[in-house]
Amino acid sequence: MMQFLAKAGLAAMLTAGTLAGTVAPAAAQFNIIIGEPDRGPPPDYRRPPPDYRRPPPPPGYGRPMRGCDPRLAEDMARDYGFRRARVVDITPRRVIVQGWTRRGPDEMSFGNVRGCPALRRY
């Protein structure tokens, strides 16, 4: 009988300890407002408001660049060691540049996004 009471007491203490551990995080979800309850939440400064419009480019610069500039792709291919680099194809996803390297004719592709990231060298 004594062992039964000891086991029941231990089970009750474990249950009470577990419940006490779950009550504290649940109590943290209450919202206590002191002062002006009519004021809304603070604005989110990480993103612009929904009616945000990008300002137009300054006069003389034309329209803003949307993708990879072919001249930039050729210059980057020259930086990778290409001679007589030229753009041979522009698709919505990539810009393909051909030229000559130490090993002979070679081809390289760049992503058709701003900055022209190098995708692969064939």
VOKOL-174406 format. One record per residue (C-alpha): x, y, z; residue in one letter. Coordinates in Angstrom, 1 decimal, m for minus. Layout:
# residues N
<pt c1="X" c2="Y" c3="Z" code="A"/>
...
# end
This chain:
# residues 122
<pt c1="0.0" c2="0.0" c3="0.0" code="M"/>
<pt c1="2.9" c2="2.3" c3="0.8" code="M"/>
<pt c1="4.4" c2="1.8" c3="m2.6" code="Q"/>
<pt c1="1.1" c2="2.6" c3="m4.3" code="F"/>
<pt c1="0.8" c2="5.9" c3="m2.4" code="L"/>
<pt c1="4.4" c2="6.7" c3="m3.2" code="A"/>
<pt c1="3.9" c2="6.1" c3="m6.9" code="K"/>
<pt c1="0.6" c2="8.0" c3="m6.9" code="A"/>
<pt c1="2.3" c2="11.0" c3="m5.2" code="G"/>
<pt c1="5.2" c2="10.9" c3="m7.6" code="L"/>
<pt c1="2.7" c2="10.9" c3="m10.6" code="A"/>
<pt c1="0.8" c2="13.8" c3="m9.1" code="A"/>
<pt c1="4.0" c2="15.8" c3="m8.6" code="M"/>
<pt c1="5.1" c2="15.2" c3="m12.2" code="L"/>
<pt c1="1.7" c2="16.2" c3="m13.5" code="T"/>
<pt c1="1.6" c2="19.4" c3="m11.4" code="A"/>
<pt c1="5.2" c2="20.2" c3="m12.6" code="G"/>
<pt c1="4.2" c2="19.7" c3="m16.2" code="T"/>
<pt c1="1.1" c2="21.8" c3="m16.0" code="L"/>
<pt c1="3.0" c2="24.6" c3="m14.2" code="A"/>
<pt c1="5.5" c2="24.6" c3="m17.1" code="G"/>
<pt c1="2.8" c2="25.1" c3="m19.7" code="T"/>
<pt c1="0.9" c2="27.8" c3="m17.8" code="V"/>
<pt c1="3.7" c2="30.4" c3="m17.9" code="A"/>
<pt c1="4.0" c2="30.5" c3="m21.8" code="P"/>
<pt c1="0.2" c2="30.6" c3="m22.1" code="A"/>
<pt c1="0.0" c2="33.5" c3="m19.7" code="A"/>
<pt c1="2.4" c2="35.5" c3="m21.9" code="A"/>
<pt c1="m0.1" c2="35.7" c3="m24.7" code="Q"/>
<pt c1="m2.4" c2="38.2" c3="m22.9" code="F"/>
<pt c1="m2.3" c2="41.8" c3="m24.2" code="N"/>
<pt c1="m2.2" c2="44.4" c3="m21.4" code="I"/>
<pt c1="m3.0" c2="47.9" c3="m22.6" code="I"/>
<pt c1="m2.1" c2="50.9" c3="m20.4" code="I"/>
<pt c1="m3.0" c2="54.3" c3="m21.8" code="G"/>
<pt c1="m4.4" c2="54.8" c3="m25.3" code="E"/>
<pt c1="m6.2" c2="51.7" c3="m26.5" code="P"/>
<pt c1="m7.5" c2="53.4" c3="m29.6" code="D"/>
<pt c1="m4.1" c2="53.7" c3="m31.2" code="R"/>
<pt c1="m3.3" c2="51.1" c3="m33.9" code="G"/>
<pt c1="m0.1" c2="49.0" c3="m34.1" code="P"/>
<pt c1="3.1" c2="50.7" c3="m35.1" code="P"/>
<pt c1="3.8" c2="50.9" c3="m38.8" code="P"/>
<pt c1="6.0" c2="48.3" c3="m40.4" code="D"/>
<pt c1="9.1" c2="50.2" c3="m41.5" code="Y"/>
<pt c1="10.7" c2="47.2" c3="m43.3" code="R"/>
<pt c1="8.5" c2="47.5" c3="m46.4" code="R"/>
<pt c1="6.9" c2="50.5" c3="m48.2" code="P"/>
<pt c1="3.2" c2="51.2" c3="m47.9" code="P"/>
<pt c1="1.0" c2="49.5" c3="m50.5" code="P"/>
<pt c1="0.5" c2="52.7" c3="m52.5" code="D"/>
<pt c1="4.3" c2="53.2" c3="m52.9" code="Y"/>
<pt c1="5.4" c2="54.1" c3="m56.4" code="R"/>
<pt c1="9.0" c2="54.1" c3="m57.6" code="R"/>
<pt c1="10.1" c2="57.6" c3="m58.7" code="P"/>
<pt c1="10.8" c2="58.0" c3="m62.4" code="P"/>
<pt c1="14.4" c2="58.0" c3="m63.5" code="P"/>
<pt c1="16.1" c2="61.3" c3="m63.9" code="P"/>
<pt c1="15.8" c2="62.9" c3="m67.3" code="P"/>
<pt c1="18.4" c2="61.8" c3="m69.9" code="G"/>
<pt c1="18.8" c2="58.3" c3="m68.5" code="Y"/>
<pt c1="16.1" c2="56.6" c3="m70.5" code="G"/>
<pt c1="14.1" c2="53.8" c3="m69.1" code="R"/>
<pt c1="15.5" c2="51.7" c3="m66.2" code="P"/>
<pt c1="17.4" c2="48.6" c3="m67.1" code="M"/>
<pt c1="15.3" c2="45.4" c3="m66.6" code="R"/>
<pt c1="17.7" c2="42.7" c3="m67.4" code="G"/>
<pt c1="21.3" c2="42.0" c3="m68.3" code="C"/>
<pt c1="22.9" c2="44.6" c3="m70.4" code="D"/>
<pt c1="24.7" c2="42.9" c3="m73.4" code="P"/>
<pt c1="27.7" c2="45.2" c3="m73.1" code="R"/>
<pt c1="28.0" c2="44.3" c3="m69.4" code="L"/>
<pt c1="27.8" c2="40.5" c3="m70.3" code="A"/>
<pt c1="30.6" c2="41.0" c3="m72.8" code="E"/>
<pt c1="32.8" c2="42.9" c3="m70.3" code="D"/>
<pt c1="32.3" c2="40.2" c3="m67.7" code="M"/>
<pt c1="33.2" c2="37.5" c3="m70.3" code="A"/>
<pt c1="36.4" c2="39.4" c3="m71.0" code="R"/>
<pt c1="37.1" c2="39.4" c3="m67.2" code="D"/>
<pt c1="36.7" c2="35.6" c3="m67.3" code="Y"/>
<pt c1="39.4" c2="35.4" c3="m70.0" code="G"/>
<pt c1="37.4" c2="35.6" c3="m73.2" code="F"/>
<pt c1="38.9" c2="37.4" c3="m76.3" code="R"/>
<pt c1="36.7" c2="38.9" c3="m79.0" code="R"/>
<pt c1="33.6" c2="38.2" c3="m76.8" code="A"/>
<pt c1="30.2" c2="38.8" c3="m78.4" code="R"/>
<pt c1="26.6" c2="38.2" c3="m77.5" code="V"/>
<pt c1="25.1" c2="35.6" c3="m79.8" code="V"/>
<pt c1="21.7" c2="35.0" c3="m78.1" code="D"/>
<pt c1="19.4" c2="36.7" c3="m75.6" code="I"/>
<pt c1="16.5" c2="34.7" c3="m74.1" code="T"/>
<pt c1="14.1" c2="35.8" c3="m71.3" code="P"/>
<pt c1="16.3" c2="33.7" c3="m68.9" code="R"/>
<pt c1="19.9" c2="34.1" c3="m70.1" code="R"/>
<pt c1="22.4" c2="35.9" c3="m72.3" code="V"/>
<pt c1="24.8" c2="33.7" c3="m74.2" code="I"/>
<pt c1="28.3" c2="35.1" c3="m75.0" code="V"/>
<pt c1="30.8" c2="33.4" c3="m77.4" code="Q"/>
<pt c1="34.5" c2="34.1" c3="m77.7" code="G"/>
<pt c1="38.0" c2="32.7" c3="m77.7" code="W"/>
<pt c1="40.0" c2="31.4" c3="m74.7" code="T"/>
<pt c1="43.3" c2="29.7" c3="m74.4" code="R"/>
<pt c1="41.7" c2="26.4" c3="m75.4" code="R"/>
<pt c1="39.9" c2="27.7" c3="m78.5" code="G"/>
<pt c1="36.3" c2="28.8" c3="m79.1" code="P"/>
<pt c1="34.2" c2="28.8" c3="m75.9" code="D"/>
<pt c1="30.7" c2="29.9" c3="m74.8" code="E"/>
<pt c1="29.4" c2="31.3" c3="m71.5" code="M"/>
<pt c1="25.9" c2="32.1" c3="m70.3" code="S"/>
<pt c1="24.8" c2="34.8" c3="m67.9" code="F"/>
<pt c1="21.4" c2="35.2" c3="m66.2" code="G"/>
<pt c1="19.2" c2="37.8" c3="m67.8" code="N"/>
<pt c1="18.7" c2="39.8" c3="m64.6" code="V"/>
<pt c1="20.3" c2="43.0" c3="m63.3" code="R"/>
<pt c1="23.9" c2="42.4" c3="m62.6" code="G"/>
<pt c1="24.4" c2="39.5" c3="m65.1" code="C"/>
<pt c1="25.3" c2="36.6" c3="m62.8" code="P"/>
<pt c1="27.4" c2="34.0" c3="m64.5" code="A"/>
<pt c1="25.4" c2="30.8" c3="m64.9" code="L"/>
<pt c1="27.8" c2="28.4" c3="m66.6" code="R"/>
<pt c1="30.7" c2="28.0" c3="m68.9" code="R"/>
<pt c1="30.3" c2="25.4" c3="m71.6" code="Y"/>
# end
